[in-house]
Amino acid sequence: MNATNVARISRYLTCEGRELHFMEWGAGESNSATRETVIAWHGLARTGRDMDAIAAHLAQRYRVICPDTLGRGLSQWSPDPAREYCLAFYERLAVSLLDQLGVRDCHWLGTSMGGAIGLKAAAGALRGRIRRLVLNDIGPELAEAAVNRIRSYAGSPPAFATVSELEAYFRTVYKPYGWLSDAQWRLLTESSTRRLPDGRVTPHYDPAMVQQFIQHPTDYSQWPAWDSLTLPVLCLRGETSDLLLPEVAEAMRVRGPRAVVVTIPGCGHAPALNTPEHFALVERFFAGS
């Protein structure tokens, strides 16, 4: 079996009264019932399809679950944005999802917000159930300038007449992801596009999700949670990341679980996890080597 013919299915479950969409990779394989599980969770304004490349690779060995966070992609939008768009509610959604899928323990791979959810859950409701944690360009402290940058585009998503124009926008705003092939840019665009009533297209998320930064301004300050962790942690930091600063990554290396910190060249926030080098880093870490 290779990454080009790994089975994947699109699924929906109701978690905490909200419908979540997720892609399940490696489902239906002959040994799927005994496979270890990887939860691969995307970043703030993105969808679970961002994980397609690495999920296809990891699914040769693992069952890989890639959720769309509440308010993103094909998951339901929250009817109570001020209360539900926050790490605490995302953690509850994760617990419900794992319980319904019968996942007793797992590895967690999280990009940006997805990593913050994993960090919170590993120190909280999923303590002991998350065995190994990969944080992709995220830590227990965020650079304020980067948060302001993200809020500036995520809170007021633009709209365009054509999908090609939206792709051009994505190529600009997500340039820090590093190298993506033309096919990967097209997938990124088509998997995160919704059409507005006036016919224009816009990124596929609820703009109200930025309420997190207004109603829960300390959500991403997680040093106490970090210092309580005892599981193995791998931190991937984009070489020019403006969100995870070098001094924070260094503190993660010497505090708490003492993460293994690896700098990913040629990108900022956040590495796209789409190259053989990225795959190998994550795969070796999950294998304990």
Secondary structure, DSSP 8 states (H G I E B T S, - for coil): --GGG--EEEEEEEETTEEEEEEEESTT-TTGGG--EEEEE--TT--GGGGHHHHHHHTTTSEEEEE--TTBTTS---S-HHHHSSHHHHHHHHHHHHHHHT-SSEEEEEETHHHHHHHHHHHTTTTTTEEEEEEES--SS--HHHHHHHHHHHSS---BSSHHHHHHHHHHHTGGG----HHHHHHHHHTTEEE-TTS-EEESB-GGGGHHHHH-TTTT--HHHHHH--S-EEEEEETT-SSS-HHHHHHHHHSTT--EEEEETT--S-----SHHHHHHHHHHHTT-
